[in-house]
Amino acid sequence: MLRLLGRTFSLSLRRSMAHRVNFAFDIAQSLVGILAVLATTLAIYYQTDMLAGWSKPQALVLVGIYSIVAGVRSAFIDPSLTRMVSTIRDGSLDDALLQPAPSWFTVSCREHAPFALGQAILGAGILIVGVSGLPSPPGLANVLATIVLTGCAVAISWAFSLAVACLGFWFARFELGPLTASLWDVGRYPAEVYRQPVRTIVTYLVPLAGMITVPASALARTSAWYALVSGLALTACFVFLAMLLFRQGVKRYTGATS
């Protein structure tokens, strides 16, 4: 599967390089996105020293992780899954389902946007700045837990996007992907800024904030082991539910020849 992912990414990269206007647009879009998030955060901390218990360096750690996950999602997940409903509707999903690879994988990695990774690279820079401003450097356990939990955040992002796309098997006339795209902005703020019961919803039920807050907390705030256990459990639940929904949806899919 990694070889297939590498080949599809390479093909997308060559296609993007062939269109210079798209190349410039993708780079500009990545810059604007990350600068907007950073400007909003700095504007908040211009007025206060703490936001829901988060200091400015801790918030920069969160923004950095958010940008890394957003960049990976924009590069590897969104290009394929945002078009999944249309492929269900016109029957072109057959091409992915007939490939000699797991269907969930081929559906998820048919297209990529390589230059969206620029946002992840800029996010890594913001993360380093945030860590350098912490009162004490994080320990090795915190760093390792954050790396694992950032991977979990990407997995949850994929699972959530796949689950939303799978609703097209039942409601093929509705493009739900664009409607949910703006929901990812919830993750740019700590989960603690939201009041109950919204905090519980965006942390555990629809973890748009939780999947970013947990790895950021592991690096900058709380016990790494507590964050690691909760993050892994949350990831396992969402991946399982997404795969279950995909398998049930494929059973309903009739293809282009029906």
C-alpha positions as CSV (number, residue, x, y, z in Angstrom):
1,M,0.0,0.0,0.0
2,L,2.9,2.4,0.7
3,R,4.2,1.7,-2.8
4,L,0.8,2.5,-4.3
5,L,0.6,5.7,-2.2
6,G,4.0,6.7,-3.3
7,R,3.2,6.2,-7.0
8,T,-0.1,8.1,-6.9
9,F,1.6,10.9,-5.0
10,S,4.4,11.0,-7.6
11,L,1.8,11.2,-10.4
12,S,-0.1,14.0,-8.7
13,L,3.2,15.9,-8.1
14,R,4.1,15.7,-11.8
15,R,0.6,16.8,-12.8
16,S,0.8,19.7,-10.4
17,M,4.2,20.8,-11.7
18,A,2.9,20.8,-15.3
19,H,0.4,23.5,-14.4
20,R,2.4,26.5,-13.0
21,V,-0.7,28.5,-12.2
22,N,-2.1,25.7,-10.0
23,F,1.4,25.4,-8.4
24,A,1.4,29.1,-7.5
25,F,-2.2,29.0,-6.3
26,D,-1.6,26.0,-4.0
27,I,1.4,27.6,-2.5
28,A,-0.5,30.9,-2.0
29,Q,-3.5,29.1,-0.5
30,S,-1.2,27.3,2.0
31,L,0.4,30.6,3.1
32,V,-2.9,32.4,3.4
33,G,-4.4,29.6,5.5
34,I,-1.6,29.3,8.0
35,L,-1.1,33.1,8.2
36,A,-4.8,33.6,8.9
37,V,-4.7,31.1,11.8
38,L,-1.5,32.6,13.2
39,A,-2.8,36.1,13.0
40,T,-6.0,35.2,14.8
41,T,-4.0,33.5,17.6
42,L,-1.6,36.4,18.0
43,A,-4.5,38.9,18.0
44,I,-6.1,37.0,20.9
45,Y,-2.9,37.0,22.9
46,Y,-2.3,40.7,22.2
47,Q,-5.4,41.2,24.5
48,T,-4.7,38.5,27.1
49,D,-1.9,36.3,28.5
50,M,-4.1,33.2,28.9
51,L,-6.9,31.7,26.9
52,A,-8.8,28.9,28.7
53,G,-5.7,28.1,30.6
54,W,-3.4,28.1,27.6
55,S,-0.4,30.4,27.4
56,K,0.8,31.9,24.2
57,P,3.6,29.4,23.6
58,Q,1.2,26.5,24.4
59,A,-1.3,28.0,21.9
60,L,1.4,28.2,19.3
61,V,2.2,24.5,19.8
62,L,-1.5,23.8,19.2
63,V,-1.6,26.0,16.1
64,G,1.5,24.2,14.8
65,I,0.0,20.8,15.2
66,Y,-3.3,22.0,13.7
67,S,-1.4,23.2,10.7
68,I,0.6,20.0,10.3
69,V,-2.6,17.9,10.4
70,A,-4.4,20.3,8.1
71,G,-1.6,20.2,5.6
72,V,-1.5,16.4,5.5
73,R,-5.3,16.3,5.3
74,S,-5.3,18.7,2.4
75,A,-2.6,16.9,0.5
76,F,-3.6,13.3,1.0
77,I,-7.2,13.0,2.2
78,D,-9.4,15.8,0.9
79,P,-8.6,15.5,-2.9
80,S,-10.1,12.0,-3.1
81,L,-12.7,11.9,-0.4
82,T,-14.4,15.2,-1.3
83,R,-15.1,13.8,-4.7
84,M,-16.3,10.4,-3.5
85,V,-20.0,11.3,-3.5
86,S,-19.9,12.3,-7.2
87,T,-18.2,9.0,-8.1
88,I,-20.9,7.1,-6.3
89,R,-23.5,9.1,-8.2
90,D,-22.0,8.6,-11.6
91,G,-20.8,5.1,-11.1
92,S,-17.1,5.9,-11.6
93,L,-16.3,4.5,-8.1
94,D,-16.1,1.1,-9.9
95,D,-12.6,2.0,-11.0
96,A,-11.4,2.1,-7.3
97,L,-13.4,-0.9,-6.2
98,L,-12.0,-3.1,-8.9
99,Q,-8.4,-2.4,-8.1
100,P,-6.3,-5.2,-6.6
101,A,-5.9,-3.4,-3.3
102,P,-8.1,-2.8,-0.3
103,S,-11.1,-0.7,-1.5
104,W,-11.0,1.7,1.4
105,F,-7.4,2.5,0.4
106,T,-7.9,3.0,-3.3
107,V,-10.9,5.2,-2.6
108,S,-8.9,7.3,-0.2
109,C,-5.7,7.9,-2.3
110,R,-6.8,8.3,-5.9
111,E,-5.7,11.9,-6.0
112,H,-3.4,14.2,-4.0
113,A,-2.5,17.9,-3.7
114,P,1.3,17.7,-3.0
115,F,1.9,21.4,-2.6
116,A,-0.6,21.6,0.3
117,L,2.2,20.0,2.3
118,G,3.6,23.6,2.5
119,Q,1.1,24.3,5.2
120,A,2.4,21.3,7.2
121,I,6.0,22.5,6.8
122,L,5.1,26.0,8.0
123,G,3.1,24.4,10.9
124,A,6.3,22.6,11.9
125,G,8.1,25.9,12.1
126,I,5.3,27.4,14.3
127,L,5.5,24.3,16.5
128,I,9.2,24.8,17.1
129,V,8.7,28.4,18.0
130,G,6.0,27.4,20.5
131,V,8.1,24.7,22.1
132,S,11.0,27.1,22.4
133,G,8.8,29.5,24.4
134,L,7.7,26.9,27.0
135,P,8.9,27.4,30.6
136,S,10.7,24.0,30.4
137,P,11.5,21.8,27.4
138,P,9.2,18.7,27.0
139,G,10.7,15.3,27.9
140,L,11.3,12.5,25.5
141,A,8.1,10.7,26.5
142,N,6.1,13.9,25.7
143,V,7.8,14.2,22.3
144,L,7.2,10.6,21.4
145,A,3.6,10.7,22.6
146,T,3.0,13.9,20.6
147,I,4.3,12.3,17.4
148,V,2.1,9.2,17.8
149,L,-0.9,11.4,18.7
150,T,-0.4,13.6,15.7
151,G,-0.5,10.5,13.6
152,C,-3.7,9.6,15.4
153,A,-5.1,13.0,14.6
154,V,-4.4,12.4,10.9
155,A,-6.1,9.0,11.2
156,I,-9.2,10.5,12.9
157,S,-9.3,13.2,10.2
158,W,-9.3,10.4,7.5
159,A,-11.9,8.4,9.3
160,F,-14.2,11.3,9.8
161,S,-13.9,12.4,6.1
162,L,-14.4,8.8,5.0
163,A,-17.5,8.5,7.2
164,V,-19.0,11.7,5.8
165,A,-18.2,10.6,2.2
166,C,-19.8,7.2,2.9
167,L,-23.1,8.9,3.5
168,G,-23.3,9.3,-0.2
169,F,-24.1,5.7,-0.5
170,W,-27.5,6.6,1.1
171,F,-27.8,10.2,0.1
172,A,-26.1,10.5,-3.2
173,R,-27.7,13.8,-4.1
174,F,-26.2,15.7,-1.2
175,E,-22.6,16.9,-1.2
176,L,-21.8,16.8,2.5
177,G,-18.1,17.2,2.2
178,P,-18.0,20.9,1.4
179,L,-20.5,21.6,4.2
180,T,-18.2,19.9,6.8
181,A,-15.0,21.4,5.5
182,S,-15.5,24.6,7.6
183,L,-15.9,22.4,10.7
184,W,-12.2,21.7,10.8
185,D,-11.6,25.3,11.9
186,V,-12.9,24.2,15.4
187,G,-9.6,22.4,15.9
188,R,-7.5,25.6,15.7
189,Y,-8.7,26.5,19.3
190,P,-8.2,24.5,22.5
191,A,-11.1,22.3,23.4
192,E,-11.4,24.2,26.7
193,V,-12.7,27.4,25.1
194,Y,-16.0,25.6,24.3
195,R,-18.6,25.3,27.0
196,Q,-20.3,22.1,28.0
197,P,-21.9,20.1,26.3
198,V,-20.2,21.5,23.2
199,R,-16.7,20.7,24.7
200,T,-17.6,17.0,25.1
201,I,-19.0,16.8,21.6
202,V,-16.0,18.4,19.8
203,T,-13.5,16.4,22.0
204,Y,-15.0,12.9,21.9
205,L,-18.1,12.5,19.8
206,V,-17.0,14.6,16.8
207,P,-13.4,15.2,17.9
208,L,-12.6,18.2,15.6
209,A,-11.0,20.0,18.6
210,G,-10.0,17.0,20.6
211,M,-7.8,15.4,18.0
212,I,-5.6,18.6,18.0
213,T,-5.9,19.5,21.7
214,V,-4.8,16.0,22.9
215,P,-1.4,15.9,21.1
216,A,-0.8,19.6,21.9
217,S,-1.5,18.9,25.6
218,A,0.8,15.9,25.6
219,L,3.7,18.1,24.5
220,A,2.9,21.3,26.4
221,R,0.6,20.7,29.3
222,T,-0.4,17.3,30.7
223,S,0.8,13.7,31.3
224,A,1.9,12.2,28.1
225,W,0.7,8.7,29.0
226,Y,-2.9,9.8,29.8
227,A,-3.1,11.7,26.5
228,L,-1.6,8.8,24.6
229,V,-4.1,6.2,26.0
230,S,-7.1,8.4,25.4
231,G,-5.9,9.4,21.9
232,L,-5.3,5.8,20.8
233,A,-8.7,4.7,22.1
234,L,-10.4,7.5,20.3
235,T,-8.6,6.8,17.1
236,A,-9.4,3.1,17.2
237,C,-13.1,3.8,17.7
238,F,-13.4,6.2,14.8
239,V,-11.4,4.1,12.4
240,F,-13.6,1.1,13.2
241,L,-16.8,3.1,12.7
242,A,-15.6,4.5,9.4
243,M,-14.6,1.1,8.1
244,L,-17.9,-0.4,9.2
245,L,-19.8,2.4,7.5
246,F,-17.7,2.0,4.3
247,R,-18.4,-1.8,4.1
248,Q,-22.1,-1.3,4.6
249,G,-22.2,1.4,2.0
250,V,-20.3,-0.7,-0.6
251,K,-23.0,-3.4,-0.1
252,R,-25.6,-0.8,-1.3
253,Y,-23.5,0.4,-4.2
254,T,-24.9,-0.7,-7.5
255,G,-22.2,0.6,-9.9
256,A,-22.4,2.2,-13.3
257,T,-24.0,-0.8,-15.1
258,S,-27.2,-0.9,-13.0
